[in-house]
Amino acid sequence: MNKTQARYPAELRESSVRMVFVTRTPEESLKAVCLRVASLVNVRFATLYGAALYGATL
């Protein structure tokens, strides 16, 4: 990892991904809920979406 890349703390990563799946409604797309949650917890949408979609780390 180079110096410009920063990882989110494990607690934030876990709680953010959990929030995505807990708050998602059947009518809501994964992208939509990730956009909403990312703005609430102040993480990048693409990072949260990838973590939720692929189980990757933030």
C-alpha positions as CSV (number, residue, x, y, z in Angstrom):
1,M,0.0,0.0,0.0
2,N,1.5,3.4,-0.9
3,K,1.3,6.5,1.3
4,T,-1.6,8.0,-0.6
5,Q,-3.9,5.1,0.1
6,A,-5.7,5.0,3.4
7,R,-7.6,2.1,4.8
8,Y,-10.7,2.7,6.8
9,P,-10.7,1.3,10.3
10,A,-12.1,-2.2,10.6
11,E,-14.9,-1.1,12.9
12,L,-16.1,1.5,10.3
13,R,-15.8,-1.0,7.5
14,E,-17.8,-3.6,9.3
15,S,-20.5,-1.3,10.5
16,S,-20.9,0.4,7.1
17,V,-21.3,-2.8,5.2
18,R,-23.7,-4.1,7.9
19,M,-25.7,-0.8,7.6
20,V,-26.0,-1.4,3.9
21,F,-27.7,-4.8,4.3
22,V,-29.8,-3.9,7.3
23,T,-31.3,-0.7,5.8
24,R,-31.8,-2.0,2.2
25,T,-35.4,-2.5,1.2
26,P,-36.4,-5.1,-1.5
27,E,-37.2,-2.3,-3.9
28,E,-33.8,-0.5,-3.4
29,S,-30.8,-1.3,-5.5
30,L,-27.4,-2.0,-3.9
31,K,-26.0,1.1,-5.6
32,A,-28.8,3.3,-4.2
33,V,-28.4,2.1,-0.6
34,C,-24.6,2.4,-0.9
35,L,-24.9,6.0,-2.1
36,R,-27.1,6.8,0.9
37,V,-25.0,5.0,3.5
38,A,-21.7,6.3,2.1
39,S,-22.8,9.9,2.6
40,L,-24.0,9.1,6.2
41,V,-20.7,7.5,7.3
42,N,-18.4,9.7,5.2
43,V,-16.8,7.0,3.1
44,R,-16.4,6.8,-0.7
45,F,-19.3,5.3,-2.5
46,A,-17.1,3.1,-4.8
47,T,-15.2,1.7,-1.8
48,L,-18.4,0.9,0.1
49,Y,-20.1,-0.6,-3.0
50,G,-17.1,-2.8,-3.7
51,A,-17.0,-4.0,-0.1
52,A,-20.7,-4.8,-0.1
53,L,-20.7,-6.4,-3.5
54,Y,-17.6,-8.5,-3.3
55,G,-16.8,-8.7,0.4
56,A,-13.7,-6.6,-0.2
57,T,-12.2,-4.5,2.5
58,L,-12.5,-0.7,2.7
